[in-house]
Amino acid sequence: MTAKRFQLLIFVAAAVAAIAVAYLLLNIQQRKQEAELYPRKVLEIGEQELDPAVWGKNFPYEYDSFVKTKIDYGRTEYGGSTPYSKLERFPAMKRLWAGYAFSIEHNEDRGHHYTAIDQADTQRVKVVSQPGACANCHAAETPRLIEEMGWENFNRTPYNELQPHLKTGSSCADCHDPQTMALRITRPAFINAMQEAGVDLAAASRQEMRSYVCAQCHVEYYFKGENKVLTFPWSKGRTIEAIEEHYDAYAFKDWTHKETGAPMLKMQHPEFELWGTGIHARSGVSCADCHMPYIRQGSVKVSDHWVRSPLHNPNQSCQTCHNRPAEELKERVLTIQHKTDELLTQSQQALLSAMDAIIAAKQAGAGDDDLKDALRLHRRGQMRWDFISSENSTGFHSPQEAARILADSIDYARQAEIAVLQSNSGK
């Protein structure tokens, strides 16, 4: 190779390198500008604006993922977004909830888009009269209606009277300020419960808020007093024992069991309470970290608003913290859920045995006074089974706590059987 040709090659290589560097710098600058310009304020979003598509004008990346909550992404082993009858999958539930609306229909939930639609369609509101309180978390119109009607009036108004006004499921306005997109709390029941617990929500960090906005709805609750005021039973704490103590202080019951006559408690969906006892909560991991993980849209980092099971998105949901293969992480989750499901089945069997013993004793002439210990233990055992059964992680949010609660459920159910025997022997 001649010296002149070598010099030419050096020149060409240097030119290519310079162009590549210039392109890289230009690309970096463009991405910085893109990040600085997002979110873009195309229009003013009003405080009462509920349509996610309008919010999407200013926040297109979040909106693009939020509309995916309409998509049925399929079933997981114990959940997912495909609706199916849990009463058919777990027939024991019909007897365990005998005399209560959940024994009529209980289905797997769909995505957040369907919260108002599915509530309006369920037999639980068509066959049994429900208070408006049960609409608190199912419709974006709730805060406006509460403002217009008053808190207690909204709660006590029959759901079927409110239903024509409940058009929108979960919306951006439920969790975000329309001007800044800052996280906010819009549901009074959560505010009231946290105030009672001495928690200053105004001082909450953004990471805490990434769980608090979920805890507005993903909790255990009940309808208190004649006005059916939506209330979280946290006056004594958020463990199962503290919740039970709260209910016992009021001598509260959701219904009287049709077969045994026991005063029963129906647990709802206590994800926040169970999560709060687990390793993820203690490590500062929020609900959104797993169910709405950060994703990249160009140079912009946003939360994925396609709220779903982390099993469908382990790369973003799990591998950010756990440097293990995705299949290994999924297998770990399923191992926990399989073990929890086995305990749930054992708990159901123990509760059914206790119920059969109580029923047989009543048929033989025993009264409620004779069986008061057995009825109390039936209530205690079933609320613990229900706490884990109705919590939507099948134990994953706090595996050891879930196992402990179900062990106690089995124990109380067996104690109820013994109490029946003791009541018979005392005659």
Secondary structure by P-SEA (a helix, b strand, c coil): ccaaaaaaaaaaaaaaaaaaaaaaaaaaaaaaaaaaaccccccccccccccaaaaaaccaaaaaaaaccccccccccccccbbbbcccccccccccccccccccbbbbbccccaaaaaaaacccccccccccccccccccaaaaaaaaccaaaaaacccccccccccccccccccccccccccccccaaaaaaaaaaccccccccaaaaaaaaaaccccccccccccccccccccccccaaaaaaaaaaaccccccccccccbbbbbccaaaaaaaaccccccccccccccccccccccccccccccccccccccccccccccccaaaaaaaaaaaaaaaaaaaaaaaaaaaaaaaaaaaaaaaccccccaaaaaaaaaaaaaaaaaaaaccccccccaaaaaaaaaaaaaaaaaaaaaaaaaaaac
